[in-house]
């Protein structure tokens, strides 16, 4: 999907340059006039900046809303499970309709059910995301439809899922709590991975290649990490002073506001498309065969083209992804990124109710740990470019060696941090462990950059798609694994074993550390890689 967007401007430029050098002087004057008209009709950098600002606002609003929603909804889950448990085992206490003190809900049966429900939610969420990823990508690449309708529908589906969870928990006397799993059906319009992929594709549509890295960094910093830094203290204060439903309601309201703001974002698929006059001039340059085939293809009904095209795209994706399996080193890097997804998404959420059960604090207080993570991550993201420049410019290491060194240092900190969280007897020591694994925030970026150096430029978009799917698979597999380990530790009745899932993560990242230090070898020069690929094709 991204590869097409990367190629289109380049192809236009080549066509223009060729025409300019082969036409007569009079024809060149006509061409210049046509190009000027096309450029005047094209969207300005000011409009691109406006769209980027809108995206930053949208990301901030949605991530702020999500941070407002997650901690109180976990506490609401816990309270519902707790009431159901005591109603079944101690009905004489008559807990129905009133909240049980939180400290009484840290018993193993309640925590096991909480871990199960929260752990299986991402599994059900991943299924529709995997099913619709390629079809929605095709639809979003269709100029007649574009990116905006797809991302609007995907965000609407995510919002409806959150609304469904709210309805089930608000009317828990009518719905069993496990009905929240049915909310995954709303993600048939696309889930988080689809939204993120389309968001970055739309940014690629409107930015020059030299500006994309800084734009993505700004989006990640201002749109994603800043709300995670700001929202937890506000959420904790609201939970302690007004109850759990006020921050949930605010989160829902902000999500609706974010969706409304998204409606004002213009379509980006044809952002740099020249004027119709210029397009007509380009069509003159096309061969009769090309023009004729285009007309014939466009005349086909959409329903007749979709399924054959979908089958072709699926087959093409499988075939074109075969290059991944040519390098065992690349396979190790992708599997490491897949496991890192578990760490980033599921591990940090498990900390929320682990810290509450293990150290006797409320979930509202445990939510403040997210602020610590966000602050450390922002600091790492700020200093990482300076570290990279120091390694490449001052010490003189290659970019690939630099990526490997950063990945090795990051995975070391992640492994030590998770061991510390799982084994810490006190909350301050656990916080030090959280700071430790958060210091490894440079792992994902360095691993992606290193993985990209193993493949040729024309495979980069396919590599990104393959990594995105494998990260979804990692979320699919890792979430129930952590839930099972947490339930196993809770079942022991010994608080020292409550940290079993984090010890498991420590073991996983120790294995990754061993692979990066002793197995993974840096790729050869790009020329050698191309020769190897050509040899493998013959």
C-alpha positions as CSV (number, residue, x, y, z in Angstrom):
1,X,0.0,0.0,0.0
2,X,2.7,2.5,1.0
3,X,4.9,1.3,-1.9
4,X,2.4,2.6,-4.4
5,X,2.3,6.0,-2.8
6,X,6.1,6.1,-2.8
7,X,6.3,5.3,-6.5
8,X,3.6,7.5,-8.0
9,X,5.3,11.0,-7.7
10,X,8.5,9.5,-9.0
11,X,6.9,8.0,-12.1
12,X,5.2,11.3,-12.8
13,X,8.5,13.1,-12.5
14,X,10.3,10.7,-14.9
15,X,7.5,11.1,-17.5
16,X,7.8,14.9,-17.3
17,X,11.5,14.9,-17.6
18,X,11.5,12.6,-20.6
19,X,8.9,14.7,-22.4
20,X,10.8,17.9,-21.7
21,X,14.0,16.6,-23.3
22,X,12.3,15.2,-26.4
23,X,9.8,17.9,-27.4
24,X,10.3,20.8,-29.7
25,X,10.5,24.4,-28.3
26,X,6.9,25.1,-29.1
27,X,5.8,21.9,-27.5
28,X,8.0,22.7,-24.4
29,X,6.1,26.0,-24.0
30,X,2.8,24.1,-23.9
31,X,4.2,21.6,-21.5
32,X,5.5,24.3,-19.1
33,X,2.1,26.0,-19.2
34,X,0.4,22.7,-18.5
35,X,2.7,21.9,-15.6
36,X,2.3,25.3,-14.1
37,X,-1.5,24.9,-14.1
38,X,-1.1,21.5,-12.5
39,X,1.2,22.8,-9.8
40,X,-1.2,25.7,-9.1
41,X,-4.0,23.3,-8.7
42,X,-2.0,21.0,-6.4
43,X,-2.4,21.3,-2.7
44,X,0.0,23.7,-0.9
45,X,2.4,22.9,1.9
46,X,0.2,25.1,4.1
47,X,-2.7,22.6,3.6
48,X,-0.4,19.7,4.4
49,X,0.6,21.4,7.6
50,X,-3.1,21.9,8.4
51,X,-3.8,18.2,7.9
52,X,-0.8,17.2,10.1
53,X,-2.0,19.5,12.9
54,X,-5.5,17.9,12.7
55,X,-3.9,14.5,12.9
56,X,-1.9,15.5,16.0
57,X,-5.1,16.8,17.6
58,X,-7.0,13.6,16.7
59,X,-4.3,11.3,18.0
60,X,-4.0,13.4,21.2
61,X,-7.8,13.3,21.8
62,X,-8.2,9.5,21.1
63,X,-5.1,8.5,23.2
64,X,-6.2,10.9,26.0
65,X,-9.7,9.3,25.9
66,X,-8.2,5.8,25.9
67,X,-6.0,6.7,28.9
68,X,-9.1,8.1,30.7
69,X,-11.0,4.9,29.9
70,X,-8.7,2.0,30.6
71,X,-8.0,2.2,34.4
72,X,-11.6,2.8,35.5
73,X,-13.0,0.1,33.2
74,X,-10.5,-2.4,34.7
75,X,-11.8,-1.4,38.2
76,X,-15.4,-1.7,37.0
77,X,-14.6,-5.2,35.6
78,X,-13.1,-6.1,38.9
79,X,-16.1,-4.8,40.9
80,X,-18.6,-6.7,38.7
81,X,-16.6,-10.0,39.1
82,X,-16.2,-9.4,42.8
83,X,-19.9,-8.9,43.3
84,X,-20.8,-11.9,41.3
85,X,-18.3,-14.0,43.3
86,X,-19.6,-12.9,46.7
87,X,-23.2,-13.2,45.5
88,X,-22.5,-16.8,44.6
89,X,-20.4,-17.8,47.6
90,X,-21.7,-15.5,50.4
91,X,-25.2,-14.5,49.4
92,X,-26.1,-13.6,52.9
93,X,-24.0,-10.5,52.6
94,X,-26.3,-9.2,49.8
95,X,-23.7,-7.3,47.8
96,X,-26.0,-6.8,44.8
97,X,-26.3,-3.2,43.7
98,X,-23.4,-1.8,45.8
99,X,-19.7,-1.6,45.4
100,X,-17.5,-3.9,47.5
101,X,-14.4,-2.4,49.0
102,X,-11.6,-2.8,46.5
103,X,-9.2,-4.5,48.9
104,X,-11.7,-7.4,49.3
105,X,-11.5,-8.0,45.5
106,X,-7.8,-9.0,45.4
107,X,-8.6,-12.7,46.1
108,X,-7.4,-15.3,43.5
109,X,-10.8,-16.3,42.0
110,X,-11.6,-12.6,41.2
111,X,-8.2,-11.8,39.8
112,X,-8.1,-15.0,37.7
113,X,-11.4,-14.1,36.0
114,X,-10.3,-10.5,35.5
115,X,-7.1,-11.7,33.9
116,X,-9.0,-14.1,31.7
117,X,-11.5,-11.5,30.4
118,X,-8.9,-8.8,29.8
119,X,-6.5,-11.4,28.3
120,X,-9.0,-12.7,25.8
121,X,-10.2,-9.4,24.6
122,X,-7.2,-8.7,22.3
123,X,-7.5,-12.3,20.9
124,X,-11.1,-11.6,19.7
125,X,-10.1,-8.1,18.6
126,X,-7.2,-9.5,16.4
127,X,-9.4,-11.9,14.4
128,X,-11.4,-9.3,12.5
129,X,-8.3,-7.1,12.1
130,X,-6.5,-10.0,10.4
131,X,-9.5,-10.9,8.2
132,X,-10.1,-7.4,6.8
133,X,-6.5,-6.0,6.6
134,X,-5.9,-6.7,2.9
135,X,-9.4,-6.0,1.7
136,X,-9.5,-2.7,3.5
137,X,-6.1,-1.9,2.2
138,X,-7.3,-2.4,-1.4
139,X,-10.3,-0.2,-0.8
140,X,-8.2,2.5,0.7
141,X,-5.9,2.4,-2.3
142,X,-8.9,2.9,-4.7
143,X,-8.8,6.6,-5.8
144,X,-12.6,6.5,-6.2
145,X,-13.0,5.7,-2.5
146,X,-9.8,6.8,-0.8
147,X,-8.3,6.6,2.7
148,X,-10.8,8.8,4.6
149,X,-14.0,6.7,4.4
150,X,-12.0,3.6,5.5
151,X,-10.4,5.3,8.5
152,X,-13.7,6.9,9.5
153,X,-15.4,3.5,9.4
154,X,-12.6,1.9,11.3
155,X,-12.6,4.6,14.1
156,X,-16.4,4.4,14.2
157,X,-16.2,0.6,14.7
158,X,-13.6,1.1,17.5
159,X,-15.9,3.7,19.2
160,X,-18.9,1.4,18.9
161,X,-16.8,-1.4,20.6
162,X,-16.0,0.9,23.5
163,X,-19.7,1.9,23.7
164,X,-20.7,-1.8,23.8
165,X,-18.3,-2.4,26.6
166,X,-19.8,0.5,28.5
167,X,-23.3,-0.8,28.0
168,X,-22.4,-4.3,29.2
169,X,-20.7,-3.1,32.3
170,X,-23.4,-0.4,33.0
171,X,-26.1,-3.1,32.9
172,X,-24.1,-5.9,34.3
173,X,-27.3,-7.3,35.9
174,X,-28.6,-8.0,32.4
175,X,-25.4,-9.0,30.5
176,X,-22.8,-11.4,31.7
177,X,-19.4,-9.6,31.8
178,X,-17.9,-12.0,29.1
179,X,-20.4,-10.4,26.6
180,X,-17.8,-7.6,26.3
181,X,-16.0,-10.1,23.9
182,X,-18.8,-9.6,21.4
183,X,-17.7,-6.0,20.9
184,X,-14.9,-7.3,18.6
185,X,-17.6,-7.8,15.9
186,X,-17.6,-4.0,15.5
187,X,-13.9,-4.2,14.4
188,X,-14.9,-5.8,11.1
189,X,-14.5,-2.3,9.8
190,X,-10.9,-2.3,10.9
191,X,-9.1,-2.3,14.3
192,X,-6.2,-0.4,15.8
193,X,-3.6,-1.7,13.3
194,X,-5.8,-0.6,10.3
195,X,-6.2,2.8,11.9
196,X,-2.5,3.2,12.5
197,X,-1.6,2.0,9.1
198,X,-4.0,4.3,7.3
199,X,-2.9,7.2,9.5
200,X,0.7,6.8,8.5
201,X,-0.2,6.2,4.9
202,X,-2.2,9.5,4.8
203,X,0.9,11.2,6.3
204,X,3.0,9.7,3.6
205,X,0.5,11.0,1.0
206,X,1.1,14.6,2.0
207,X,4.7,14.8,3.1
208,X,8.0,14.7,1.2
209,X,10.3,11.7,2.0
210,X,12.8,14.0,3.7
211,X,10.2,15.3,6.1
212,X,8.5,12.0,7.1
213,X,10.8,10.9,9.9
214,X,10.4,14.2,11.8
215,X,6.7,14.2,11.1
216,X,6.3,10.7,12.5
217,X,8.4,11.7,15.5
218,X,6.2,14.7,16.2
219,X,3.0,12.6,15.9
220,X,4.4,10.0,18.3
221,X,5.6,12.5,20.8
222,X,2.7,15.1,20.8
223,X,-0.1,12.8,19.7
224,X,0.7,9.6,21.6
225,X,3.1,10.0,24.5
226,X,1.9,13.4,25.7
227,X,-1.7,12.3,26.5
228,X,-0.3,9.2,28.3
229,X,1.8,11.5,30.4
230,X,-1.0,13.9,31.2
231,X,-4.1,11.8,31.4
232,X,-3.3,9.3,34.3
233,X,-3.1,11.9,37.1
234,X,-6.4,13.4,35.9
235,X,-8.0,9.9,35.7
236,X,-6.7,8.9,39.1
237,X,-8.1,12.1,40.7
238,X,-11.5,11.6,39.1
239,X,-11.6,7.9,40.2
240,X,-10.8,8.8,43.8
241,X,-13.1,11.8,44.0
242,X,-16.0,11.1,41.7
243,X,-16.0,7.4,41.0
244,X,-15.2,5.2,38.0
245,X,-18.0,6.3,35.7
246,X,-17.0,9.9,35.3
247,X,-13.7,9.3,33.6
248,X,-15.3,6.6,31.5
249,X,-18.0,9.1,30.3
250,X,-15.3,11.7,29.6
251,X,-13.4,9.2,27.6
252,X,-16.4,8.3,25.5
253,X,-17.3,12.0,24.9
254,X,-13.7,12.7,23.8
255,X,-13.8,9.8,21.4
256,X,-16.9,11.2,19.8
257,X,-15.2,14.6,19.5
258,X,-12.1,13.0,17.9
259,X,-14.4,11.3,15.3
260,X,-16.1,14.6,14.5
261,X,-12.7,16.3,14.0
262,X,-11.7,13.5,11.7
263,X,-14.6,14.4,9.4
264,X,-12.9,17.7,8.7
265,X,-9.7,16.0,7.4
266,X,-9.6,16.1,3.6
267,X,-8.9,13.1,1.5
268,X,-5.2,12.6,0.8
269,X,-4.9,9.9,-1.8
270,X,-4.9,12.5,-4.6
271,X,-3.2,15.2,-2.6
272,X,-0.4,15.8,-5.1
273,X,-2.4,14.9,-8.1
274,X,-2.1,17.7,-10.8
275,X,-4.9,19.5,-12.5
276,X,-7.2,17.8,-15.0
277,X,-5.3,19.6,-17.8
278,X,-2.0,18.1,-16.7
279,X,-3.6,14.7,-16.3
280,X,-4.9,14.9,-19.9
281,X,-1.4,15.8,-21.1
282,X,-0.1,12.7,-19.3
283,X,-2.7,10.6,-20.9
284,X,-1.4,11.7,-24.3
285,X,2.0,10.3,-23.3
286,X,0.5,6.8,-22.6
287,X,0.5,4.2,-25.3
288,X,-2.8,3.3,-26.9
289,X,-2.6,-0.2,-25.3
290,X,-2.3,1.3,-21.8
291,X,-5.2,3.7,-22.3
292,X,-7.4,1.0,-23.8
293,X,-6.7,-1.5,-21.0
294,X,-7.4,1.2,-18.4
295,X,-10.8,1.9,-20.0
296,X,-11.7,-1.7,-20.2
297,X,-10.8,-2.4,-16.6
298,X,-12.6,0.6,-15.2
299,X,-15.7,-0.3,-17.2
300,X,-16.1,-3.5,-15.2
301,X,-18.5,-3.5,-12.3
302,X,-16.9,-3.1,-8.9
303,X,-18.5,-6.4,-7.6
304,X,-17.0,-8.3,-10.5
305,X,-13.5,-6.9,-9.9
306,X,-13.3,-7.0,-6.1
307,X,-13.1,-10.8,-5.4
308,X,-10.7,-11.7,-8.2
309,X,-8.5,-8.7,-7.2
310,X,-8.7,-9.8,-3.6
311,X,-7.6,-13.3,-4.4
312,X,-4.8,-11.9,-6.6
313,X,-3.7,-9.5,-3.8
314,X,-3.6,-12.4,-1.2
315,X,-1.6,-14.6,-3.5
316,X,0.7,-11.7,-4.4
317,X,1.2,-10.9,-0.7
318,X,2.1,-14.5,0.1
319,X,4.4,-14.8,-2.8
320,X,6.1,-11.5,-2.4
321,X,6.7,-12.1,1.4
322,X,8.8,-15.2,0.6
323,X,11.9,-13.0,0.7
324,X,11.5,-12.8,4.5
325,X,12.3,-16.5,4.9
326,X,15.6,-16.3,2.9
327,X,17.4,-14.8,5.9
328,X,17.3,-16.5,9.3
329,X,18.6,-13.2,10.8
330,X,15.6,-11.3,9.4
331,X,13.3,-14.0,10.8
332,X,14.8,-13.5,14.3
333,X,14.4,-9.7,14.1
334,X,10.7,-10.0,13.1
335,X,10.0,-12.6,15.8
336,X,11.7,-10.3,18.3
337,X,9.4,-7.4,17.2
338,X,6.4,-9.7,17.6
339,X,7.4,-10.5,21.2
340,X,8.0,-6.8,21.8
341,X,4.4,-6.2,21.0
342,X,3.4,-8.3,24.0
343,X,5.7,-6.3,26.2
344,X,4.4,-2.9,25.0
345,X,0.7,-3.6,24.9
346,X,-0.2,-6.4,27.2
347,X,2.6,-6.4,29.7
348,X,2.1,-2.8,30.7
349,X,-1.6,-3.3,31.1
350,X,-1.1,-6.4,33.2
351,X,1.1,-4.3,35.5
352,X,-2.0,-2.3,36.3
353,X,-3.9,-5.0,38.2
354,X,-0.7,-6.8,39.2
355,X,0.6,-3.8,41.2
356,X,-2.8,-3.4,42.8
357,X,-3.0,-7.0,43.9
358,X,0.6,-7.5,44.8
359,X,1.4,-4.3,46.6
360,X,-2.1,-3.5,48.1
361,X,-2.7,-0.2,46.2
362,X,-5.9,0.8,44.4
363,X,-6.1,0.5,40.6
364,X,-6.5,4.3,40.6
365,X,-3.1,4.7,42.2
366,X,-1.5,2.0,40.0
367,X,-2.7,4.0,37.0
368,X,-0.1,6.6,37.9
369,X,2.6,4.2,36.9
370,X,1.7,4.9,33.3
371,X,2.8,8.5,33.8
372,X,6.2,7.3,34.9
373,X,6.4,5.1,31.8
374,X,5.4,8.0,29.5
375,X,7.9,10.4,31.0
376,X,10.8,8.0,30.6
377,X,9.7,7.1,27.1
378,X,9.6,10.8,26.1
379,X,13.0,11.3,27.5
380,X,14.4,8.3,25.6
381,X,12.7,9.4,22.3
382,X,14.2,12.9,22.8
383,X,17.8,11.7,23.4
384,X,17.9,8.7,21.1
385,X,18.6,10.8,17.9
386,X,21.6,12.4,19.7
387,X,22.9,8.9,20.7
388,X,22.5,7.7,17.1
389,X,24.4,10.7,15.8
390,X,27.2,10.2,18.4
391,X,27.6,6.5,17.4
392,X,27.7,7.2,13.7
393,X,29.5,10.5,13.5
394,X,31.8,10.6,16.5
395,X,32.6,6.9,16.9
396,X,32.2,6.1,13.2
397,X,30.1,2.9,13.4
398,X,27.9,2.0,10.4
399,X,24.2,2.7,10.6
400,X,23.5,-1.1,10.8
401,X,26.0,-1.6,13.6
402,X,24.4,1.4,15.4
403,X,20.9,-0.1,15.1
404,X,22.2,-3.4,16.4
405,X,24.0,-1.8,19.4
406,X,20.9,0.2,20.3
407,X,18.8,-2.9,20.0
408,X,21.2,-5.0,22.2
409,X,21.3,-2.3,24.9
410,X,17.6,-1.8,24.8
411,X,16.8,-5.5,25.1
412,X,19.2,-5.8,28.0
413,X,17.3,-3.1,29.9
414,X,14.0,-4.6,29.0
415,X,14.9,-8.0,30.3
416,X,16.4,-6.7,33.5
417,X,13.4,-4.4,34.0
418,X,10.8,-7.2,33.6
419,X,12.8,-9.5,36.0
420,X,12.8,-6.6,38.5
421,X,9.1,-6.1,38.2
422,X,8.3,-9.8,38.6
423,X,10.6,-10.3,41.6
424,X,10.4,-7.0,43.4
425,X,9.1,-7.4,47.0
426,X,8.2,-3.7,47.3
427,X,6.5,-1.2,45.1
428,X,9.6,1.2,44.8
429,X,11.7,-1.7,43.5
430,X,9.0,-2.6,41.0
431,X,8.9,1.1,39.9
432,X,12.7,0.9,39.3
433,X,12.1,-2.2,37.2
434,X,9.4,-0.3,35.2
435,X,11.8,2.5,34.5
436,X,14.3,-0.1,33.4
437,X,12.2,-1.7,30.8
438,X,10.9,1.7,29.6
439,X,14.5,2.7,29.0
440,X,14.5,0.1,26.3
441,X,12.0,2.2,24.3
442,X,14.5,2.4,21.4
443,X,14.2,-1.3,20.7
444,X,11.3,-1.2,18.2
445,X,12.7,1.6,16.1
446,X,16.2,0.2,15.9
447,X,14.9,-3.3,15.1
448,X,12.7,-2.0,12.3
449,X,15.6,0.0,10.9
450,X,17.9,-3.0,11.1
451,X,15.3,-5.3,9.5
452,X,15.0,-2.9,6.6
453,X,18.7,-3.2,5.9
454,X,18.3,-6.9,5.1
455,X,15.9,-6.3,2.1
456,X,16.0,-4.2,-1.1
457,X,14.2,-0.9,-1.4
458,X,11.4,-2.4,-3.5
459,X,10.6,-4.8,-0.7
460,X,10.3,-2.2,2.1
461,X,6.5,-1.8,1.9
462,X,6.0,-5.5,1.9
463,X,8.3,-5.9,4.9
464,X,6.3,-3.3,6.8
465,X,3.1,-5.1,6.0
466,X,4.5,-8.4,7.1
467,X,5.8,-7.0,10.3
468,X,2.4,-5.4,11.0
469,X,0.6,-8.7,10.6
470,X,3.2,-10.6,12.7
471,X,2.8,-8.0,15.5
472,X,-1.0,-8.6,15.4
473,X,-0.3,-12.3,15.7
474,X,2.0,-11.5,18.6
475,X,-0.8,-9.7,20.3
476,X,-3.1,-12.6,19.5
477,X,-0.8,-15.2,21.1
478,X,0.8,-13.1,23.9
479,X,-2.3,-11.8,25.6
480,X,-3.7,-15.2,26.7
481,X,-0.2,-16.4,27.5
482,X,0.3,-13.5,30.0
483,X,-3.2,-14.0,31.4
484,X,-2.5,-17.7,31.9
485,X,0.8,-17.0,33.7
486,X,-0.9,-14.4,35.9
487,X,-3.7,-16.8,36.8
488,X,-1.1,-19.5,37.6
489,X,0.7,-17.2,39.9
490,X,-2.5,-16.0,41.6
491,X,-3.6,-19.6,42.0
492,X,-0.5,-20.4,44.1
493,X,-1.8,-18.1,46.8
494,X,1.7,-16.7,47.4
495,X,2.1,-13.0,46.4
496,X,5.7,-13.7,45.4
497,X,4.4,-15.6,42.4
498,X,2.0,-12.9,41.3
499,X,4.8,-11.6,39.1
500,X,5.1,-14.8,37.1
501,X,4.0,-13.2,33.7
502,X,6.8,-10.6,34.1
503,X,9.4,-13.3,34.9
504,X,8.2,-15.0,31.7
505,X,8.7,-11.8,29.8
506,X,12.2,-11.5,31.3
507,X,13.0,-15.1,30.0
508,X,11.7,-14.2,26.5
509,X,13.8,-11.1,26.3
510,X,16.8,-13.0,27.6
511,X,16.4,-15.4,24.7
512,X,16.1,-12.4,22.3
513,X,19.2,-10.8,23.9
514,X,21.1,-14.1,23.3
515,X,20.0,-14.2,19.6
516,X,21.0,-10.5,19.0
517,X,24.4,-10.9,20.6
518,X,25.4,-14.3,19.4
519,X,23.3,-15.3,16.4
520,X,22.3,-12.2,14.4
521,X,24.9,-11.1,11.9
522,X,24.8,-7.7,10.1
523,X,23.8,-7.8,6.5
524,X,26.3,-7.5,3.7
525,X,26.5,-4.5,1.5
526,X,23.3,-3.7,-0.5
527,X,25.2,-4.7,-3.7
528,X,25.9,-8.2,-2.3
529,X,22.4,-8.5,-1.1
530,X,21.0,-7.7,-4.6
531,X,23.4,-10.3,-6.1
532,X,22.3,-12.9,-3.6
533,X,18.7,-12.2,-4.4
534,X,19.3,-12.4,-8.2
535,X,21.2,-15.6,-7.7
536,X,18.3,-17.1,-5.7
537,X,15.9,-16.2,-8.4
538,X,17.9,-18.2,-10.9
